[in-house]
């Protein structure tokens, strides 16, 4: 009854979500065969750690009934029964060996008439499904998290977003990376001139970068613990506590800072020109306010007004 009241587009989205997670769901479950009337012979997980389609792809392609049930592959006889496989042509010699391997795998298993097939969820010891165990398995199997929401935002210029993407993946052409690909150059940070230049040092821990991080924290009136990598730092950059009004500015701040530091680094590396600390701060603030004009909607917003705006939640 509930499904009947759902509009078609809504149900379509629900079904799409179910189908999207099905392969992950299936990989953590298996069937225990009873009468074999509810389990797909080739496609369900019931015989080993793979479906038979995955374990024997050649035989699957040759099979007559690719959507058949387990019960349909079982042939009753006086001795109780045996597995009967049907293919759409005569087998080549080398394919016979595949059939022998499949029959060897099936040999310990038999159909039990009058006994229902059982579903078993492998993530719980008792074999029953729970949302919590599914979520845990899904999180464990998923790709490592990536700070996409912080990087790809409409109020950050696209070139700065691409830069942030490269920084998060540690793909910037910093001195340490150039050395790894064969360049024979001394590794020294162009900004502080003391430490080796890596992406994480340059954008997080260099004294010039830390100067700007402290400026950001001061502007928003917060205290913050720095993460060890750019990727983790951006992943942890949550701003619910800064208030709804300042949330966009908070999300744009780290990329603005990193973009400012990177441009200053390149200015020193390629033009042999460097700004003093006050000028670096000014460049950062003016870049920040230029970005802010887009989402605040005030194209004449001054730096002083912007700083005052940041000071109020």
C-alpha positions as CSV (number, residue, x, y, z in Angstrom):
1,X,0.0,0.0,0.0
2,X,2.8,2.4,0.8
3,X,4.5,1.8,-2.6
4,X,1.2,2.5,-4.4
5,X,1.0,6.0,-2.8
6,X,4.6,6.8,-3.9
7,X,4.9,8.8,-7.1
8,X,6.8,7.0,-9.9
9,X,9.8,9.4,-9.9
10,X,10.2,8.9,-6.1
11,X,10.0,5.1,-6.3
12,X,12.4,5.3,-9.2
13,X,15.0,7.1,-7.1
14,X,14.5,4.6,-4.2
15,X,15.0,1.7,-6.5
16,X,18.1,3.3,-8.1
17,X,19.6,3.7,-4.6
18,X,18.9,0.1,-3.8
19,X,20.4,-1.2,-7.1
20,X,23.5,1.1,-6.6
21,X,24.3,-0.6,-3.3
22,X,23.3,-4.1,-4.3
23,X,26.8,-5.4,-5.3
24,X,28.2,-4.3,-2.0
25,X,25.2,-5.9,-0.1
26,X,25.6,-9.2,-2.1
27,X,29.3,-9.5,-1.3
28,X,28.5,-9.7,2.4
29,X,25.8,-12.3,2.2
30,X,25.3,-15.8,1.1
31,X,22.6,-18.5,0.8
32,X,22.4,-21.9,2.4
33,X,20.7,-24.2,0.0
34,X,17.4,-26.0,0.9
35,X,15.2,-26.8,-2.0
36,X,17.0,-24.3,-4.3
37,X,13.9,-22.5,-5.5
38,X,14.9,-19.0,-4.3
39,X,18.5,-18.9,-5.3
40,X,20.0,-18.2,-8.7
41,X,22.3,-20.9,-9.8
42,X,24.8,-18.7,-11.6
43,X,24.3,-15.3,-10.1
44,X,23.8,-15.7,-6.3
45,X,26.5,-16.4,-3.7
46,X,25.8,-20.0,-2.5
47,X,28.7,-22.1,-3.5
48,X,32.1,-20.7,-2.3
49,X,33.2,-17.1,-2.0
50,X,32.2,-16.2,-5.5
51,X,29.1,-16.5,-7.6
52,X,29.5,-19.3,-10.2
53,X,29.1,-16.7,-12.9
54,X,32.3,-15.0,-11.6
55,X,34.2,-18.3,-10.9
56,X,33.4,-19.9,-14.2
57,X,32.7,-17.1,-16.7
58,X,33.3,-19.3,-19.8
59,X,30.7,-21.8,-18.7
60,X,28.3,-19.1,-17.8
61,X,28.5,-17.7,-21.3
62,X,27.8,-21.2,-22.7
63,X,24.9,-22.0,-20.3
64,X,21.4,-22.4,-21.7
65,X,19.7,-20.8,-18.7
66,X,21.7,-17.9,-17.3
67,X,18.8,-16.8,-15.0
68,X,18.0,-20.3,-13.8
69,X,17.4,-21.3,-10.2
70,X,19.5,-23.9,-8.3
71,X,16.6,-26.3,-8.3
72,X,16.5,-26.3,-12.1
73,X,20.1,-27.5,-12.2
74,X,19.3,-30.5,-10.0
75,X,18.2,-33.8,-11.6
76,X,16.4,-36.4,-9.4
77,X,17.4,-40.0,-9.9
78,X,17.2,-43.3,-8.0
79,X,20.4,-42.5,-6.1
80,X,18.9,-39.2,-4.8
81,X,19.9,-36.8,-7.6
82,X,22.9,-35.1,-9.2
83,X,23.8,-31.9,-10.9
84,X,22.9,-31.6,-14.6
85,X,24.5,-28.7,-16.5
86,X,23.1,-27.7,-19.9
87,X,25.1,-25.7,-22.5
88,X,24.2,-24.3,-25.9
89,X,26.9,-26.3,-27.9
90,X,29.3,-29.2,-27.6
91,X,32.2,-28.5,-25.3
92,X,35.8,-28.2,-26.5
93,X,38.4,-30.4,-24.8
94,X,39.8,-27.6,-22.7
95,X,36.2,-26.6,-21.6
96,X,35.6,-30.1,-20.3
97,X,38.2,-29.4,-17.6
98,X,36.2,-26.4,-16.5
99,X,33.1,-28.5,-16.2
100,X,34.9,-31.0,-14.1
101,X,36.1,-28.2,-11.8
102,X,32.6,-26.9,-11.4
103,X,31.1,-30.4,-10.7
104,X,33.8,-31.0,-8.1
105,X,32.8,-27.7,-6.4
106,X,29.1,-28.7,-6.5
107,X,29.6,-32.3,-5.4
108,X,29.3,-31.7,-1.6
109,X,26.0,-29.8,-2.1
110,X,22.6,-31.4,-2.6
111,X,19.0,-30.2,-2.9
112,X,16.8,-30.9,0.1
113,X,13.1,-31.0,-0.9
114,X,10.7,-29.3,1.5
115,X,13.5,-27.2,3.1
116,X,13.5,-23.5,2.4
117,X,16.7,-21.8,1.2
118,X,18.2,-19.6,4.0
119,X,19.8,-16.2,3.6
120,X,22.8,-15.6,5.8
121,X,24.4,-12.2,6.5
122,X,28.1,-12.7,7.0
123,X,28.7,-9.5,9.0
124,X,26.7,-10.8,12.0
125,X,27.7,-13.9,13.9
126,X,24.0,-15.0,14.1
127,X,23.6,-14.6,10.3
128,X,20.9,-12.0,10.5
129,X,21.0,-8.7,8.7
130,X,21.2,-5.3,10.5
131,X,21.5,-1.8,9.1
132,X,24.4,-1.1,11.6
133,X,26.5,-4.0,10.3
134,X,25.7,-3.1,6.7
135,X,26.8,0.5,7.3
136,X,30.0,-0.7,9.0
137,X,30.8,-3.1,6.1
138,X,30.0,-0.4,3.5
139,X,32.2,2.1,5.2
140,X,35.0,-0.4,5.5
141,X,34.8,-1.3,1.8
142,X,34.4,2.2,0.5
143,X,37.2,4.2,-1.0
144,X,39.2,6.4,1.3
145,X,37.3,9.7,2.0
146,X,38.2,12.8,0.0
147,X,37.4,16.4,0.9
148,X,35.4,17.1,-2.3
149,X,32.9,19.4,-0.6
150,X,35.6,21.7,0.6
151,X,37.4,21.8,-2.7
152,X,34.7,21.9,-5.3
153,X,32.5,24.9,-4.2
154,X,30.9,27.5,-6.4
155,X,32.4,30.4,-4.4
156,X,36.0,29.3,-5.0
157,X,37.5,30.0,-8.4
158,X,37.9,26.9,-10.5
159,X,41.6,27.3,-10.9
160,X,42.0,27.4,-7.1
161,X,39.8,24.3,-6.8
162,X,41.9,22.4,-9.2
163,X,45.0,23.5,-7.2
164,X,43.3,22.3,-4.0
165,X,42.5,18.9,-5.7
166,X,46.2,18.5,-6.6
167,X,47.3,19.5,-3.1
168,X,45.0,17.0,-1.4
169,X,46.4,14.2,-3.6
170,X,49.9,15.4,-3.0
171,X,50.6,16.1,-6.6
172,X,51.9,19.6,-6.5
173,X,55.4,20.0,-8.1
174,X,57.1,20.9,-4.8
175,X,60.8,20.4,-4.5
176,X,60.6,17.0,-2.9
177,X,58.4,15.7,-5.7
178,X,60.8,17.1,-8.4
179,X,63.6,15.3,-6.7
180,X,61.6,12.0,-6.7
181,X,61.2,12.3,-10.5
182,X,64.9,12.8,-11.1
183,X,65.7,16.5,-10.7
184,X,69.0,17.2,-9.0
185,X,68.2,20.2,-6.9
186,X,68.6,21.0,-3.2
187,X,65.4,20.6,-1.2
188,X,64.7,23.7,0.7
189,X,61.4,25.5,1.3
190,X,61.3,28.7,-0.8
191,X,59.3,30.4,2.0
192,X,61.0,29.7,5.3
193,X,64.3,28.6,3.8
194,X,64.9,26.2,6.6
195,X,62.8,23.0,6.2
196,X,62.6,20.6,3.2
197,X,59.7,21.6,0.9
198,X,56.8,19.1,0.8
199,X,53.2,19.9,0.1
200,X,52.2,19.4,3.8
201,X,55.1,21.5,5.1
202,X,54.5,24.3,2.6
203,X,50.7,24.6,3.0
204,X,50.3,23.7,6.7
205,X,53.5,24.0,8.8
206,X,55.8,26.5,7.1
207,X,56.1,29.6,9.3
208,X,54.6,31.7,6.5
209,X,51.6,29.4,6.2
210,X,51.1,29.2,9.9
211,X,51.1,33.0,10.0
212,X,48.0,32.9,7.7
213,X,46.3,30.0,9.5
214,X,46.6,32.0,12.8
215,X,45.1,35.0,11.0
216,X,42.1,32.9,9.8
217,X,41.5,31.5,13.3
218,X,41.7,35.1,14.7
219,X,39.2,36.4,12.1
220,X,36.7,33.7,13.0
221,X,37.4,33.7,16.7
222,X,38.2,30.0,16.9
223,X,40.9,27.7,18.1
224,X,42.0,24.8,15.8
225,X,44.2,21.8,15.8
226,X,46.2,21.3,12.6
227,X,46.1,17.9,10.9
228,X,49.2,16.2,9.6
229,X,48.3,16.3,5.9
230,X,46.5,18.7,3.6
231,X,43.9,16.0,2.7
232,X,43.1,15.3,6.4
233,X,43.1,19.0,7.2
234,X,40.5,19.7,4.5
235,X,38.5,16.6,5.5
236,X,38.3,17.9,9.1
237,X,37.4,21.5,8.1
238,X,33.8,21.5,9.4
239,X,32.2,24.8,10.2
240,X,28.8,24.3,11.8
241,X,30.0,26.3,14.8
242,X,30.8,29.4,12.9
243,X,27.1,30.1,12.1
244,X,25.1,29.8,8.9
245,X,26.0,33.3,7.7
246,X,29.8,32.7,7.8
247,X,29.8,29.1,6.7
248,X,30.6,29.8,3.1
249,X,33.5,32.0,4.1
250,X,34.8,29.4,6.4
251,X,34.7,26.7,3.7
252,X,36.5,28.9,1.3
253,X,39.2,30.1,3.7
254,X,41.7,27.1,3.5
255,X,41.8,27.1,-0.3
256,X,42.3,30.9,-0.3
257,X,45.2,30.5,2.1
258,X,46.8,27.7,0.2
259,X,46.3,29.4,-3.1
260,X,48.0,32.6,-1.7
261,X,51.0,30.6,-0.3
262,X,51.4,28.7,-3.6
263,X,51.5,31.9,-5.6
264,X,54.0,33.4,-3.3
265,X,56.1,30.3,-3.4
266,X,56.1,30.4,-7.3
267,X,57.0,34.1,-7.2
268,X,60.1,33.3,-5.2
269,X,61.0,30.2,-7.2
270,X,60.6,31.6,-10.7
271,X,60.8,35.4,-10.4
272,X,63.3,35.6,-7.5
273,X,61.0,38.1,-5.9
274,X,59.5,37.9,-2.4
275,X,57.0,39.8,-0.3
276,X,57.3,40.5,3.4
277,X,55.0,39.1,5.9
278,X,52.6,42.1,6.0
279,X,52.3,42.0,2.2
280,X,51.5,38.3,2.2
281,X,48.8,38.9,4.8
282,X,47.4,41.7,2.6
283,X,47.4,39.6,-0.5
284,X,45.5,36.9,1.3
285,X,42.9,39.2,2.8
286,X,42.2,41.0,-0.5
287,X,42.0,37.6,-2.3
288,X,39.6,36.4,0.4
289,X,37.3,39.5,0.1
290,X,37.3,39.2,-3.7
291,X,36.0,35.6,-3.4
292,X,33.5,36.7,-0.7
293,X,31.9,39.3,-2.9
294,X,30.4,36.4,-5.0
295,X,28.5,34.7,-2.2
296,X,27.8,37.7,0.0
297,X,26.3,39.5,-3.1
298,X,28.1,42.9,-2.3
299,X,30.3,43.7,-5.2
300,X,31.6,46.9,-3.5
301,X,32.4,45.1,-0.2
302,X,35.5,46.7,1.3
303,X,38.1,44.8,3.3
304,X,37.2,46.6,6.5
305,X,33.5,45.8,6.0
306,X,34.4,42.2,5.3
307,X,36.4,41.8,8.5
308,X,33.6,43.4,10.5
309,X,31.2,41.0,8.8
310,X,33.3,38.0,9.8
311,X,33.4,39.2,13.4
312,X,29.6,38.7,13.7
313,X,27.9,35.3,13.5
